[in-house]
Amino acid sequence: MFVVGFPAAAFGTNCFVVAPAPGEECVIVDPGIGIDAELDAVLREHRLRPVAVLLTHGHIDHTFSVTPVCGARGIPAYIHPDDRELLADPEKGFGIGATEMFGGRLSWTEPDDVALLADGGTLGLAGLEISVDHAPGHTRGSVLFRLPGEADTDPVTLLSGDVLFAGSIGRTDLPGGDYQAMLRSLATKVLPLADDTVVLPGHGPTTTIGRERAANPFLQEAKPHPAPARGL
């Protein structure tokens, strides 16, 4: 598998391009603010042909460029149905006063072709098998994308969006956020993954599940407690 990642011009949001190899079809994950020139350069340098945009969630720092990216190439955008409304009105993800971040105005048009992601589903795109895990907490429709290695012994790659970062997790104080839901997502969708799973987060550096299991305080808190051996 071939992955290129680079930060957007604002908020340090990571945009990823994933393909089986250079010269192949690819998917674009989380095209944020001001990524257009860098994305075009990556596609041109590696001779990649986008077939879809995948969105880990609906916050505008991850979706800002989705409409021009999809429109220019005639490709669909994939998002979980619980965050679908954020593609129609991204200000709903930030609450009152959100437009102040954009100088008091935000001109927005949602993509023409929007496909909905299903928990536990598998997407066959660009020669890749991409598993989808619904992981609410940061937003109601946050998802994880898992891609297996080429061989059974190769590590899984996890595109974690704003569910899991190196040393931290996504905030849960914005509209649609829920800390207890986040802890459940971490316990049921993240902690069961193998230690060698490579994590490509929505912000910050790459990490692994093993590293986060050992040092991330939020994963320590999310660990499910064993049932009592005896009791009433």
MDAnalysis code that builds the backbone (N, CA, C; Angstrom):
import MDAnalysis as mda
import numpy as np

u = mda.Universe.empty(696, n_residues=232, atom_resindex=np.repeat(np.arange(232), 3), trajectory=True)
u.add_TopologyAttr("name", ["N", "CA", "C"] * 232)
u.add_TopologyAttr("resid", np.arange(1, 233))
u.add_TopologyAttr("resname", ["MET", "PHE", "VAL", "VAL", "GLY", "PHE", "PRO", "ALA", "ALA", "ALA", "PHE", "GLY", "THR", "ASN", "CYS", "PHE", "VAL", "VAL", "ALA", "PRO", "ALA", "PRO", "GLY", "GLU", "GLU", "CYS", "VAL", "ILE", "VAL", "ASP", "PRO", "GLY", "ILE", "GLY", "ILE", "ASP", "ALA", "GLU", "LEU", "ASP", "ALA", "VAL", "LEU", "ARG", "GLU", "HIS", "ARG", "LEU", "ARG", "PRO", "VAL", "ALA", "VAL", "LEU", "LEU", "THR", "HIS", "GLY", "HIS", "ILE", "ASP", "HIS", "THR", "PHE", "SER", "VAL", "THR", "PRO", "VAL", "CYS", "GLY", "ALA", "ARG", "GLY", "ILE", "PRO", "ALA", "TYR", "ILE", "HIS", "PRO", "ASP", "ASP", "ARG", "GLU", "LEU", "LEU", "ALA", "ASP", "PRO", "GLU", "LYS", "GLY", "PHE", "GLY", "ILE", "GLY", "ALA", "THR", "GLU", "MET", "PHE", "GLY", "GLY", "ARG", "LEU", "SER", "TRP", "THR", "GLU", "PRO", "ASP", "ASP", "VAL", "ALA", "LEU", "LEU", "ALA", "ASP", "GLY", "GLY", "THR", "LEU", "GLY", "LEU", "ALA", "GLY", "LEU", "GLU", "ILE", "SER", "VAL", "ASP", "HIS", "ALA", "PRO", "GLY", "HIS", "THR", "ARG", "GLY", "SER", "VAL", "LEU", "PHE", "ARG", "LEU", "PRO", "GLY", "GLU", "ALA", "ASP", "THR", "ASP", "PRO", "VAL", "THR", "LEU", "LEU", "SER", "GLY", "ASP", "VAL", "LEU", "PHE", "ALA", "GLY", "SER", "ILE", "GLY", "ARG", "THR", "ASP", "LEU", "PRO", "GLY", "GLY", "ASP", "TYR", "GLN", "ALA", "MET", "LEU", "ARG", "SER", "LEU", "ALA", "THR", "LYS", "VAL", "LEU", "PRO", "LEU", "ALA", "ASP", "ASP", "THR", "VAL", "VAL", "LEU", "PRO", "GLY", "HIS", "GLY", "PRO", "THR", "THR", "THR", "ILE", "GLY", "ARG", "GLU", "ARG", "ALA", "ALA", "ASN", "PRO", "PHE", "LEU", "GLN", "GLU", "ALA", "LYS", "PRO", "HIS", "PRO", "ALA", "PRO", "ALA", "ARG", "GLY", "LEU"])
u.atoms.positions = np.array([
    [0.837, -1.191, 0.000],
    [0.000, 0.000, 0.000],
    [0.878, 1.248, 0.000],
    [0.406, 2.275, -0.675],
    [1.147, 3.524, -0.848],
    [0.348, 4.651, -0.193],
    [0.965, 5.376, 0.746],
    [0.288, 6.448, 1.469],
    [1.148, 7.697, 1.451],
    [0.538, 8.827, 1.112],
    [1.183, 10.128, 1.221],
    [0.299, 11.008, 2.088],
    [0.885, 11.636, 3.098],
    [0.132, 12.528, 3.961],
    [0.793, 13.887, 4.039],
    [-0.013, 14.922, 4.226],
    [0.521, 16.271, 4.378],
    [-0.495, 17.109, 5.153],
    [-0.039, 18.118, 5.904],
    [-0.962, 18.934, 6.690],
    [-1.629, 20.009, 5.848],
    [-2.864, 20.330, 6.201],
    [-3.582, 21.418, 5.552],
    [-2.990, 22.753, 5.985],
    [-3.444, 23.816, 5.323],
    [-2.908, 25.153, 5.597],
    [-3.402, 25.721, 6.917],
    [-4.466, 25.140, 7.488],
    [-5.006, 25.624, 8.757],
    [-5.342, 24.442, 9.652],
    [-5.177, 24.634, 10.944],
    [-5.515, 23.661, 11.983],
    [-4.645, 22.401, 11.962],
    [-3.647, 22.329, 11.092],
    [-2.767, 21.168, 11.058],
    [-3.484, 19.871, 10.738],
    [-4.574, 19.947, 9.994],
    [-5.336, 18.741, 9.655],
    [-4.577, 17.916, 8.619],
    [-4.414, 16.642, 8.891],
    [-3.711, 15.765, 7.958],
    [-4.640, 15.308, 6.842],
    [-4.195, 15.508, 5.607],
    [-4.861, 14.950, 4.426],
    [-4.020, 13.777, 3.941],
    [-4.661, 12.660, 3.658],
    [-3.945, 11.472, 3.205],
    [-4.435, 11.047, 1.826],
    [-3.498, 10.570, 1.021],
    [-3.802, 9.964, -0.268],
    [-3.338, 8.514, -0.182],
    [-4.245, 7.580, -0.452],
    [-3.954, 6.156, -0.272],
    [-4.220, 5.420, -1.575],
    [-3.265, 4.574, -1.963],
    [-3.367, 3.812, -3.209],
    [-2.643, 2.482, -3.045],
    [-2.943, 1.510, -3.906],
    [-2.166, 0.266, -3.863],
    [-0.697, 0.491, -4.203],
    [-0.427, 1.456, -5.106],
    [0.940, 1.735, -5.542],
    [0.918, 3.011, -6.379],
    [2.089, 3.638, -6.592],
    [2.126, 4.773, -7.518],
    [1.608, 4.371, -8.894],
    [1.005, 5.337, -9.583],
    [0.469, 5.066, -10.903],
    [-0.884, 4.388, -10.915],
    [-1.501, 4.236, -9.738],
    [-2.781, 3.533, -9.634],
    [-3.907, 4.517, -9.269],
    [-5.114, 3.975, -9.138],
    [-6.213, 4.733, -8.574],
    [-5.973, 4.952, -7.079],
    [-6.636, 5.965, -6.509],
    [-6.402, 6.285, -5.107],
    [-7.666, 6.830, -4.467],
    [-7.666, 6.917, -3.149],
    [-8.696, 7.631, -2.403],
    [-8.019, 8.773, -1.655],
    [-8.780, 9.840, -1.434],
    [-8.311, 11.013, -0.707],
    [-9.071, 11.062, 0.610],
    [-8.366, 11.196, 1.707],
    [-8.982, 11.202, 3.029],
    [-8.841, 12.573, 3.663],
    [-9.966, 13.187, 4.024],
    [-10.028, 14.448, 4.772],
    [-9.301, 15.609, 4.088],
    [-9.822, 16.093, 2.971],
    [-9.219, 17.259, 2.310],
    [-9.622, 18.553, 3.027],
    [-8.712, 19.086, 3.825],
    [-9.008, 20.246, 4.652],
    [-8.789, 21.564, 3.948],
    [-8.408, 22.562, 4.718],
    [-8.319, 23.935, 4.233],
    [-7.001, 24.150, 3.481],
    [-7.095, 24.656, 2.253],
    [-5.908, 25.034, 1.495],
    [-5.032, 23.884, 1.069],
    [-5.636, 22.743, 0.760],
    [-4.829, 21.568, 0.373],
    [-4.684, 21.426, -1.140],
    [-5.362, 22.284, -1.903],
    [-5.503, 22.059, -3.343],
    [-4.177, 21.927, -4.078],
    [-3.266, 22.877, -3.875],
    [-1.995, 22.851, -4.604],
    [-1.157, 21.644, -4.213],
    [-1.092, 21.348, -2.926],
    [-0.303, 20.203, -2.462],
    [-0.907, 18.896, -2.967],
    [-2.222, 18.792, -2.926],
    [-2.877, 17.580, -3.412],
    [-2.610, 17.385, -4.899],
    [-2.749, 18.435, -5.686],
    [-2.486, 18.320, -7.122],
    [-1.047, 17.885, -7.383],
    [-0.114, 18.403, -6.585],
    [1.294, 18.047, -6.759],
    [1.532, 16.573, -6.442],
    [0.901, 16.075, -5.368],
    [1.048, 14.672, -4.988],
    [0.468, 13.768, -6.074],
    [-0.720, 14.101, -6.559],
    [-1.355, 13.277, -7.590],
    [-0.531, 13.260, -8.865],
    [0.004, 14.419, -9.225],
    [0.804, 14.521, -10.454],
    [2.128, 13.770, -10.307],
    [2.811, 13.969, -9.178],
    [4.123, 13.336, -8.986],
    [4.025, 11.816, -9.004],
    [2.968, 11.276, -8.393],
    [2.856, 9.821, -8.256],
    [1.868, 9.209, -9.241],
    [1.371, 10.028, -10.189],
    [0.509, 9.555, -11.268],
    [-0.718, 8.824, -10.719],
    [-1.359, 9.446, -9.732],
    [-2.501, 8.840, -9.052],
    [-3.816, 9.386, -9.588],
    [-4.832, 8.515, -9.613],
    [-6.137, 8.875, -10.153],
    [-7.203, 8.692, -9.069],
    [-7.692, 9.777, -8.485],
    [-8.672, 9.665, -7.389],
    [-9.997, 9.088, -7.860],
    [-10.590, 8.225, -7.012],
    [-11.908, 7.672, -7.302],
    [-12.937, 8.039, -6.234],
    [-12.486, 8.558, -5.084],
    [-13.411, 8.910, -4.009],
    [-12.694, 9.740, -2.961],
    [-13.482, 10.487, -2.212],
    [-13.010, 11.170, -1.011],
    [-13.664, 10.502, 0.193],
    [-12.877, 10.140, 1.193],
    [-13.381, 9.555, 2.429],
    [-13.242, 10.579, 3.546],
    [-14.299, 10.750, 4.317],
    [-14.297, 11.717, 5.409],
    [-14.419, 10.985, 6.746],
    [-13.439, 11.204, 7.625],
    [-13.502, 10.562, 8.940],
    [-14.594, 11.152, 9.804],
    [-14.961, 12.406, 9.562],
    [-16.091, 13.046, 10.242],
    [-16.397, 14.356, 9.534],
    [-17.409, 15.086, 10.039],
    [-17.912, 16.214, 9.290],
    [-17.403, 17.582, 9.684],
    [-16.421, 17.695, 10.574],
    [-15.908, 19.014, 10.934],
    [-15.214, 19.667, 9.744],
    [-15.389, 20.974, 9.650],
    [-14.983, 21.671, 8.435],
    [-13.477, 21.696, 8.228],
    [-12.691, 21.534, 9.293],
    [-11.248, 21.482, 9.075],
    [-10.835, 20.202, 8.360],
    [-11.750, 19.232, 8.267],
    [-11.501, 17.991, 7.529],
    [-12.258, 17.936, 6.199],
    [-13.249, 18.806, 6.038],
    [-14.112, 18.726, 4.853],
    [-14.068, 19.973, 3.968],
    [-13.294, 20.978, 4.345],
    [-13.368, 22.285, 3.695],
    [-13.244, 22.204, 2.171],
    [-12.367, 21.343, 1.680],
    [-12.113, 21.281, 0.229],
    [-12.814, 20.120, -0.454],
    [-13.731, 19.443, 0.248],
    [-14.327, 18.244, -0.332],
    [-15.113, 18.545, -1.606],
    [-15.845, 19.648, -1.642],
    [-16.670, 19.932, -2.813],
    [-15.833, 20.245, -4.051],
    [-14.845, 21.147, -3.972],
    [-14.034, 21.358, -5.175],
    [-13.212, 20.135, -5.581],
    [-12.726, 19.364, -4.599],
    [-11.947, 18.168, -4.935],
    [-12.824, 17.148, -5.654],
    [-14.030, 16.923, -5.135],
    [-14.943, 15.968, -5.777],
    [-15.458, 16.498, -7.108],
    [-15.833, 17.782, -7.126],
    [-16.415, 18.357, -8.331],
    [-15.468, 18.378, -9.502],
    [-14.185, 18.655, -9.246],
    [-13.213, 18.741, -10.326],
    [-12.935, 17.380, -10.957],
    [-13.225, 16.321, -10.195],
    [-12.873, 14.981, -10.676],
    [-14.094, 14.087, -10.877],
    [-15.289, 14.584, -10.544],
    [-16.502, 13.790, -10.710],
    [-16.535, 12.554, -9.845],
    [-16.117, 12.691, -8.582],
    [-16.046, 11.543, -7.679],
    [-16.929, 11.790, -6.457],
    [-17.351, 10.713, -5.770],
    [-18.231, 10.870, -4.605],
    [-17.447, 11.154, -3.327],
    [-18.173, 11.689, -2.348],
    [-17.649, 11.845, -0.993],
    [-18.390, 10.876, -0.078],
    [-17.657, 10.183, 0.776],
    [-18.235, 9.221, 1.707],
    [-18.190, 9.779, 3.126],
    [-19.330, 9.703, 3.841],
    [-19.400, 10.186, 5.212],
    [-20.441, 9.351, 5.952],
    [-20.304, 9.253, 7.277],
    [-21.283, 8.504, 8.064],
    [-22.588, 9.295, 8.126],
    [-23.737, 8.620, 8.101],
    [-25.016, 9.346, 8.105],
    [-25.222, 10.259, 9.302],
    [-24.609, 9.939, 10.448],
    [-24.781, 10.794, 11.624],
    [-24.063, 12.132, 11.497],
    [-23.151, 12.254, 10.538],
    [-22.493, 13.540, 10.263],
    [-22.922, 14.121, 8.919],
    [-23.909, 13.493, 8.293],
    [-24.332, 13.953, 6.971],
    [-24.773, 15.411, 6.992],
    [-25.461, 15.844, 8.052],
    [-25.955, 17.219, 8.105],
    [-24.826, 18.242, 8.130],
    [-23.643, 17.828, 8.550],
    [-22.520, 18.762, 8.586],
    [-21.980, 19.063, 7.195],
    [-22.275, 18.212, 6.216],
    [-21.919, 18.529, 4.837],
    [-22.893, 19.537, 4.233],
    [-24.117, 19.554, 4.765],
    [-25.095, 20.544, 4.310],
    [-24.893, 21.880, 5.019],
    [-24.521, 21.829, 6.305],
    [-24.323, 23.048, 7.093],
    [-23.205, 22.813, 8.095],
    [-21.952, 23.049, 7.696],
    [-20.810, 22.746, 8.576],
    [-20.790, 23.560, 9.857],
    [-21.495, 24.702, 9.891],
    [-21.504, 25.508, 11.114],
    [-22.167, 24.774, 12.275],
    [-22.984, 23.763, 11.990],
    [-23.619, 22.992, 13.055],
    [-22.600, 22.238, 13.898],
    [-21.430, 22.022, 13.366],
    [-20.406, 21.302, 14.113],
    [-19.638, 22.148, 15.095],
    [-19.853, 23.468, 15.062],
    [-19.081, 24.348, 15.932],
    [-19.931, 25.243, 16.810],
    [-21.237, 25.293, 16.583],
    [-22.096, 26.075, 17.446],
    [-22.108, 27.544, 17.093],
    [-22.727, 28.327, 17.966],
    [-22.890, 29.768, 17.755],
    [-21.530, 30.445, 17.687],
    [-21.384, 31.351, 16.729],
    [-20.138, 32.099, 16.594],
    [-19.099, 31.421, 15.743],
    [-19.456, 30.290, 15.132],
    [-18.470, 29.547, 14.344],
    [-17.963, 30.350, 13.156],
    [-18.826, 31.184, 12.586],
    [-18.422, 31.915, 11.385],
    [-17.316, 32.927, 11.666],
    [-17.109, 33.272, 12.932],
    [-16.037, 34.210, 13.266],
    [-14.671, 33.658, 12.872],
    [-14.544, 32.329, 12.851],
    [-13.278, 31.721, 12.449],
    [-12.976, 31.976, 10.984],
    [-14.007, 32.325, 10.207],
    [-13.844, 32.538, 8.771],
    [-14.176, 33.974, 8.389],
    [-13.861, 34.890, 9.312],
    [-14.063, 36.301, 9.032],
    [-15.516, 36.717, 9.011],
    [-16.377, 35.960, 9.689],
    [-17.779, 36.315, 9.774],
    [-18.618, 35.830, 8.612],
    [-18.044, 35.045, 7.724],
    [-18.821, 34.546, 6.595],
    [-18.249, 33.195, 6.151],
    [-19.116, 32.368, 5.655],
    [-18.687, 31.064, 5.161],
    [-19.565, 30.698, 3.975],
    [-18.963, 30.703, 2.808],
    [-19.670, 30.303, 1.600],
    [-19.475, 28.804, 1.416],
    [-20.570, 28.065, 1.311],
    [-20.455, 26.606, 1.331],
    [-21.441, 25.968, 0.372],
    [-20.974, 24.980, -0.356],
    [-21.825, 24.136, -1.188],
    [-21.424, 22.693, -0.956],
    [-22.385, 21.850, -0.658],
    [-22.052, 20.450, -0.404],
    [-21.795, 19.716, -1.716],
    [-21.076, 18.584, -1.671],
    [-20.787, 17.833, -2.902],
    [-22.061, 17.343, -3.577],
    [-22.002, 17.170, -4.890],
    [-23.152, 16.666, -5.643],
    [-23.440, 15.201, -5.346],
    [-22.384, 14.428, -5.104],
    [-22.511, 12.977, -4.926],
    [-21.995, 12.595, -3.546],
    [-22.921, 12.301, -2.627],
    [-22.556, 11.922, -1.266],
    [-23.026, 10.497, -1.009],
    [-22.110, 9.629, -0.601],
    [-22.434, 8.246, -0.255],
    [-22.281, 8.077, 1.254],
    [-23.103, 7.217, 1.840],
    [-23.124, 7.051, 3.290],
    [-22.385, 5.784, 3.714],
    [-21.627, 5.911, 4.776],
    [-20.839, 4.819, 5.322],
    [-21.654, 4.034, 6.334],
    [-21.448, 2.723, 6.385],
    [-22.134, 1.855, 7.341],
    [-21.127, 1.241, 8.300],
    [-21.468, 1.223, 9.569],
    [-20.607, 0.605, 10.571],
    [-20.393, -0.868, 10.242],
    [-19.152, -1.290, 10.254],
    [-18.825, -2.674, 9.941],
    [-18.781, -2.990, 8.467],
    [-19.024, -1.994, 7.627],
    [-18.990, -2.219, 6.192],
    [-17.578, -2.218, 5.638],
    [-17.454, -2.666, 4.404],
    [-16.175, -2.669, 3.707],
    [-16.342, -1.978, 2.369],
    [-15.460, -1.028, 2.084],
    [-15.468, -0.323, 0.808],
    [-14.410, -0.934, -0.101],
    [-14.803, -1.271, -1.307],
    [-13.849, -1.706, -2.318],
    [-13.603, -0.562, -3.278],
    [-12.544, 0.190, -3.036],
    [-12.252, 1.385, -3.835],
    [-10.776, 1.404, -4.207],
    [-10.480, 1.746, -5.446],
    [-9.097, 1.913, -5.905],
    [-8.252, 0.668, -5.639],
    [-8.854, -0.500, -5.720],
    [-8.114, -1.722, -5.464],
    [-7.796, -1.947, -3.995],
    [-8.446, -1.209, -3.109],
    [-8.229, -1.325, -1.668],
    [-9.478, -1.890, -1.009],
    [-9.294, -2.630, 0.093],
    [-10.402, -3.055, 0.938],
    [-10.332, -2.250, 2.228],
    [-11.297, -1.360, 2.409],
    [-11.271, -0.408, 3.509],
    [-12.420, -0.716, 4.452],
    [-12.097, -1.129, 5.675],
    [-13.123, -1.425, 6.669],
    [-13.524, -0.149, 7.394],
    [-14.808, -0.040, 7.712],
    [-15.359, 1.156, 8.347],
    [-15.873, 0.796, 9.733],
    [-15.399, 1.529, 10.746],
    [-15.878, 1.349, 12.110],
    [-16.437, 2.670, 12.619],
    [-17.725, 2.682, 12.954],
    [-18.339, 3.862, 13.553],
    [-17.776, 4.042, 14.955],
    [-17.240, 5.222, 15.248],
    [-16.582, 5.478, 16.527],
    [-16.987, 6.848, 17.054],
    [-18.252, 7.003, 17.483],
    [-18.724, 8.308, 17.935],
    [-18.026, 8.766, 19.203],
    [-18.131, 10.056, 19.444],
    [-17.509, 10.666, 20.615],
    [-17.012, 12.051, 20.294],
    [-16.132, 12.161, 19.308],
    [-15.701, 13.470, 18.828],
    [-16.857, 14.147, 18.096],
    [-17.488, 13.421, 17.196],
    [-18.770, 13.791, 16.591],
    [-19.640, 12.543, 16.609],
    [-20.923, 12.720, 16.326],
    [-21.816, 11.559, 16.317],
    [-21.477, 10.595, 15.187],
    [-20.914, 11.112, 14.090],
    [-20.646, 10.270, 12.929],
    [-19.177, 10.008, 12.660],
    [-18.336, 10.137, 13.661],
    [-16.908, 9.843, 13.457],
    [-16.706, 8.370, 13.111],
    [-15.770, 8.114, 12.202],
    [-15.456, 6.735, 11.824],
    [-13.945, 6.530, 11.807],
    [-13.573, 5.258, 11.879],
    [-12.204, 4.803, 11.664],
    [-12.169, 4.033, 10.352],
    [-11.102, 4.222, 9.587],
    [-10.892, 3.439, 8.369],
    [-9.701, 2.508, 8.588],
    [-9.911, 1.205, 8.384],
    [-8.835, 0.220, 8.544],
    [-8.485, -0.391, 7.200],
    [-7.174, -0.477, 6.929],
    [-6.684, -1.087, 5.686],
    [-5.700, -2.183, 6.046],
    [-5.934, -3.418, 5.593],
    [-5.018, -4.514, 5.909],
    [-3.717, -4.378, 5.135],
    [-2.676, -5.018, 5.647],
    [-1.417, -5.078, 4.923],
    [-1.524, -6.014, 3.734],
    [-0.536, -5.955, 2.870],
    [-0.559, -6.798, 1.667],
    [-0.471, -8.270, 2.028],
    [0.341, -8.595, 3.037],
    [0.455, -9.967, 3.520],
    [-0.171, -10.058, 4.910],
    [-0.515, -11.279, 5.328],
    [-1.150, -11.467, 6.631],
    [-0.260, -10.975, 7.766],
    [1.049, -10.996, 7.555],
    [1.969, -10.580, 8.606],
    [2.221, -9.074, 8.618],
    [1.732, -8.364, 7.596],
    [1.920, -6.915, 7.550],
    [0.937, -6.226, 8.493],
    [1.356, -5.120, 9.113],
    [0.464, -4.439, 10.052],
    [-0.718, -3.772, 9.353],
    [-1.811, -3.660, 10.086],
    [-2.975, -2.909, 9.638],
    [-2.664, -1.420, 9.720],
    [-3.226, -0.630, 8.805],
    [-3.128, 0.825, 8.862],
    [-4.488, 1.382, 9.266],
    [-4.492, 2.242, 10.273],
    [-5.724, 2.833, 10.792],
    [-5.707, 4.331, 10.542],
    [-6.684, 4.815, 9.785],
    [-6.911, 6.241, 9.624],
    [-7.911, 6.640, 10.698],
    [-7.420, 7.310, 11.740],
    [-8.212, 7.473, 12.961],
    [-8.950, 8.798, 13.056],
    [-8.763, 9.697, 12.083],
    [-9.446, 10.981, 12.169],
    [-9.144, 11.666, 13.484],
    [-10.193, 12.187, 14.139],
    [-10.011, 12.849, 15.424],
    [-10.477, 11.987, 16.584],
    [-10.480, 10.671, 16.378],
    [-10.764, 9.755, 17.478],
    [-9.506, 9.561, 18.318],
    [-8.381, 9.299, 17.676],
    [-7.142, 8.984, 18.391],
    [-5.981, 9.753, 17.795],
    [-5.201, 10.404, 18.677],
    [-3.968, 11.087, 18.298],
    [-2.795, 10.446, 19.036],
    [-1.591, 10.831, 18.661],
    [-0.410, 10.433, 19.424],
    [-0.465, 11.145, 20.773],
    [-0.705, 10.396, 21.832],
    [-0.725, 10.944, 23.179],
    [-2.032, 11.563, 23.611],
    [-3.046, 11.561, 22.758],
    [-4.287, 12.231, 23.131],
    [-5.449, 11.674, 22.311],
    [-6.616, 12.319, 22.451],
    [-7.811, 11.979, 21.682],
    [-8.479, 13.277, 21.235],
    [-9.494, 13.159, 20.399],
    [-10.220, 14.329, 19.935],
    [-11.078, 14.938, 21.032],
    [-11.281, 16.237, 20.959],
    [-12.112, 16.934, 21.940],
    [-13.561, 16.492, 21.813],
    [-14.297, 16.600, 22.923],
    [-15.689, 16.150, 22.934],
    [-16.637, 17.245, 23.418],
    [-16.166, 18.504, 23.438],
    [-16.973, 19.597, 23.971],
    [-17.704, 20.392, 22.891],
    [-17.585, 19.992, 21.632],
    [-18.289, 20.668, 20.550],
    [-19.642, 20.005, 20.321],
    [-20.568, 20.661, 19.595],
    [-21.868, 20.044, 19.332],
    [-21.716, 18.642, 18.739],
    [-22.434, 17.685, 19.318],
    [-22.335, 16.299, 18.867],
    [-21.277, 15.499, 19.581],
    [-20.440, 16.157, 20.375],
    [-19.412, 15.448, 21.126],
    [-19.983, 14.783, 22.369],
    [-19.350, 13.688, 22.791],
    [-19.840, 12.932, 23.946],
    [-18.659, 12.147, 24.507],
    [-18.192, 12.559, 25.688],
    [-16.989, 11.939, 26.247],
    [-17.204, 10.461, 26.572],
    [-18.356, 10.118, 27.130],
    [-18.601, 8.714, 27.451],
    [-18.678, 7.868, 26.177],
    [-19.277, 8.433, 25.129],
    [-19.296, 7.715, 23.846],
    [-17.880, 7.541, 23.312],
    [-17.029, 8.551, 23.496],
    [-15.635, 8.444, 23.064],
    [-14.926, 7.315, 23.796],
    [-15.132, 7.233, 25.114],
    [-14.491, 6.161, 25.873],
    [-14.973, 4.786, 25.407],
    [-16.246, 4.675, 25.081],
    [-16.754, 3.392, 24.565],
    [-16.136, 3.063, 23.214],
    [-15.992, 4.089, 22.356],
    [-15.368, 3.853, 21.044],
    [-13.921, 3.408, 21.204],
    [-13.207, 4.042, 22.119],
    [-11.817, 3.651, 22.344],
    [-11.731, 2.221, 22.873],
    [-12.635, 1.871, 23.795],
    [-12.600, 0.548, 24.411],
    [-12.987, -0.551, 23.433],
    [-13.953, -0.272, 22.560],
    [-14.500, -1.339, 21.708],
    [-13.929, -1.349, 20.300],
    [-13.443, -0.205, 19.800],
    [-12.980, -0.131, 18.417],
    [-11.467, 0.066, 18.291],
    [-10.828, 0.663, 19.298],
    [-9.403, 0.963, 19.212],
    [-8.561, -0.041, 19.995],
    [-8.892, -0.260, 21.269],
    [-8.069, -1.134, 22.103],
    [-7.971, -2.571, 21.593],
    [-8.984, -3.123, 20.921],
    [-8.824, -4.495, 20.417],
    [-7.833, -4.639, 19.267],
    [-7.383, -3.539, 18.667],
    [-6.474, -3.629, 17.530],
    [-5.086, -4.065, 17.977],
    [-4.353, -4.706, 17.076],
    [-3.012, -5.208, 17.384],
    [-2.041, -4.060, 17.648],
    [-1.044, -4.346, 18.484],
    [-0.070, -3.317, 18.855],
    [0.671, -2.740, 17.660],
    [0.890, -3.549, 16.611],
    [1.663, -3.051, 15.468],
    [0.811, -2.272, 14.472],
    [-0.466, -2.065, 14.780],
    [-1.325, -1.261, 13.907],
    [-0.770, 0.150, 13.783],
    [-0.562, 0.595, 12.561],
    [-0.039, 1.942, 12.302],
    [-1.206, 2.924, 12.303],
    [-1.095, 3.977, 13.109],
    [-2.172, 4.955, 13.246],
    [-1.800, 6.240, 12.514],
    [-2.638, 6.610, 11.540],
    [-2.489, 7.869, 10.826],
    [-3.606, 8.793, 11.314],
    [-3.305, 9.708, 12.245],
    [-4.357, 10.506, 12.875],
    [-4.737, 11.736, 12.070],
    [-5.838, 12.352, 12.476],
    [-6.309, 13.548, 11.796],
    [-5.462, 14.772, 12.046],
    [-4.691, 14.751, 13.110],
    [-3.760, 15.833, 13.434],
    [-2.533, 15.213, 14.090],
    [-1.369, 15.772, 13.825],
    [-0.164, 15.329, 14.509],
    [0.509, 14.136, 13.861],
    [1.537, 13.607, 14.550],
    [2.383, 12.577, 13.945],
    [1.759, 11.193, 13.955],
    [2.329, 10.342, 13.110],
    [1.955, 8.939, 13.059],
    [2.353, 8.251, 14.354],
    [1.589, 7.243, 14.759],
    [1.914, 6.482, 15.955],
    [1.491, 5.031, 15.736],
    [1.490, 4.228, 16.784],
    [1.006, 2.848, 16.718],
    [0.065, 2.596, 17.888],
    [-0.761, 1.571, 17.743],
    [-1.661, 1.217, 18.829],
    [-0.869, 0.805, 20.067],
    [0.220, 0.055, 19.890],
    [1.025, -0.372, 21.030],
    [1.586, 0.803, 21.809],
    [2.065, 1.808, 21.099],
    [2.602, 3.004, 21.756],
    [1.512, 3.728, 22.533],
    [0.342, 3.837, 21.918],
    [-0.752, 4.542, 22.599],
    [-1.315, 3.710, 23.753],
    [-1.369, 2.414, 23.592],
    [-1.853, 1.556, 24.665],
    [-0.980, 1.709, 25.921],
    [0.318, 1.887, 25.688],
    [1.250, 1.971, 26.807],
    [1.315, 3.355, 27.432],
    [1.102, 4.431, 26.640],
    [1.404, 5.763, 27.140],
    [0.271, 6.770, 27.057],
    [-0.770, 6.491, 26.286],
    [-1.848, 7.461, 26.123],
    [-2.792, 7.371, 27.319],
    [-2.882, 8.420, 28.144],
    [-3.708, 8.324, 29.364],
    [-5.180, 8.086, 29.083],
    [-5.668, 8.507, 27.926],
    [-7.079, 8.311, 27.612],
    [-7.383, 6.856, 27.281],
    [-6.408, 6.153, 26.719],
    [-6.612, 4.727, 26.483],
    [-6.562, 3.956, 27.794],
    [-5.764, 4.438, 28.734],
    [-5.750, 3.814, 30.053],
    [-7.121, 3.940, 30.701],
    [-7.736, 5.112, 30.586],
    [-9.051, 5.343, 31.168],
    [-10.127, 4.535, 30.468],
    [-9.921, 4.289, 29.163],
    [-10.948, 3.603, 28.378],
    [-10.908, 2.096, 28.538],
    [-9.841, 1.558, 29.131],
    [-9.734, 0.115, 29.238],
    [-10.908, -0.464, 30.016],
    [-11.604, -1.430, 29.451],
    [-12.738, -2.018, 30.174],
    [-12.252, -2.775, 31.393],
    [-12.991, -2.650, 32.504],
    [-12.635, -3.360, 33.715],
    [-13.167, -4.794, 33.646],
    [-12.386, -5.764, 34.105],
    [-12.866, -7.145, 34.076],
    [-14.049, -7.338, 35.021],
    [-14.932, -8.259, 34.652],
    [-16.059, -8.585, 35.532],
    [-15.553, -9.226, 36.814],
    [-16.238, -8.995, 37.948],
    [-15.779, -9.600, 39.209],
    [-15.865, -11.118, 39.144],
    [-14.901, -11.763, 39.806],
    [-14.877, -13.228, 39.819],
    [-16.011, -13.807, 40.650],
    [-16.410, -13.077, 41.671],
    [-17.549, -13.528, 42.482],
    [-18.275, -12.297, 43.023],
    [-19.464, -12.452, 43.427],
    [-20.230, -11.314, 43.938],
    [-21.641, -11.738, 44.236],
    [-22.494, -10.751, 44.496],
    [-23.891, -11.039, 44.856],
    [-24.622, -11.623, 43.654],
])
